[in-house]
Amino acid sequence: MESVAEALAAQCGGAQRIELCADLAVGGLTPNADLTRAVRGQIHLPIFAMIRPRGGDFVYSDAEFELMRGSVATAKELGMDGLVLGLLTRERRVDVERTRELVELARPLPVTFHRAFDESVDLAAALEDVIASGAARILTSGGAPTAPEGIATLAKLVAAAGNRIIILPGSGINATNIAQVMQTRAREFHSGLSSALGRPTTDHDAFTENVRQLADDLSKNSST
């Protein structure tokens, strides 16, 4: 979500958690303090804030890493419930040392390692690296453009992760394919509904209805 209106629409539709970002056109950046306060003031759901200083790759300079450290501290001060971030090395492997430093700085808030994971050179090794960093979740499409396309790999990641970390399938998930993605045996799912409604999302009634349908389908399929 990148606005109060979107966050309210998601809440009304039955979402269980909000990921707050700025500039989703480049994959999501750190939201500014004014937006964070505004959303926190109107949303009673858990809110996870993106920590990403710029678009592009996930290899950060020392100066950019310091910005990320500052953003983590600010997000905690502003009442966020979790953080979403990801760092890679130039060799396209998880930057375990820096990720662990941000995870420790974020405590007691949980950290989700975002889809930088999908750009790593070896997903199986990346899984172990993210676990070693102390992050609580991995947001991933299984290395494919969308989660429905990455189902086979997602299922392998869920199995390999076991109870050590939560695999959170995301990208391209909507009410038409959630049952398919649930075959991975993942327990949580991430959707911005851009595959169903486009971006930017301006019809907030339609957004609410699509979230409601997604929540209903999750409930229905998880009980069968």
Rosetta blueprint (number, residue, H / E / L):
1 M L
2 E L
3 S L
4 V H
5 A H
6 E H
7 A H
8 L H
9 A H
10 A H
11 Q H
12 C H
13 G H
14 G L
15 A L
16 Q L
17 R L
18 I E
19 E E
20 L E
21 C L
22 A E
23 D L
24 L H
25 A H
26 V H
27 G L
28 G L
29 L E
30 T L
31 P L
32 N L
33 A H
34 D H
35 L H
36 T H
37 R H
38 A H
39 V H
40 R H
41 G H
42 Q H
43 I L
44 H L
45 L L
46 P L
47 I E
48 F E
49 A E
50 M E
51 I L
52 R L
53 P L
54 R L
55 G L
56 G L
57 D L
58 F L
59 V L
60 Y L
61 S L
62 D H
63 A H
64 E H
65 F H
66 E H
67 L H
68 M H
69 R H
70 G H
71 S H
72 V H
73 A H
74 T H
75 A H
76 K H
77 E H
78 L L
79 G L
80 M L
81 D L
82 G E
83 L E
84 V E
85 L E
86 G L
87 L L
88 L E
89 T L
90 R L
91 E L
92 R L
93 R L
94 V E
95 D L
96 V H
97 E H
98 R H
99 T H
100 R H
101 E H
102 L H
103 V H
104 E H
105 L H
106 A H
107 R L
108 P L
109 L L
110 P L
111 V E
112 T E
113 F E
114 H L
115 R H
116 A H
117 F H
118 D H
119 E H
120 S L
121 V L
122 D L
123 L H
124 A H
125 A H
126 A H
127 L H
128 E H
129 D H
130 V H
131 I H
132 A H
133 S H
134 G L
135 A L
136 A L
137 R E
138 I E
139 L E
140 T E
141 S L
142 G L
143 G L
144 A L
145 P L
146 T L
147 A L
148 P H
149 E H
150 G H
151 I H
152 A H
153 T H
154 L H
155 A H
156 K H
157 L H
158 V H
159 A H
160 A H
161 A H
162 G L
163 N L
164 R L
165 I L
166 I E
167 I E
168 L E
169 P E
170 G E
171 S L
172 G L
173 I L
174 N L
175 A L
176 T L
177 N L
178 I H
179 A H
180 Q H
181 V H
182 M H
183 Q H
184 T H
185 R L
186 A L
187 R L
188 E L
189 F L
190 H E
191 S L
192 G L
193 L L
194 S H
195 S H
196 A H
197 L H
198 G L
199 R L
200 P L
201 T L
202 T L
203 D L
204 H H
205 D H
206 A H
207 F H
208 T H
209 E H
210 N H
211 V H
212 R H
213 Q H
214 L H
215 A H
216 D H
217 D H
218 L H
219 S H
220 K H
221 N H
222 S H
223 S L
224 T L
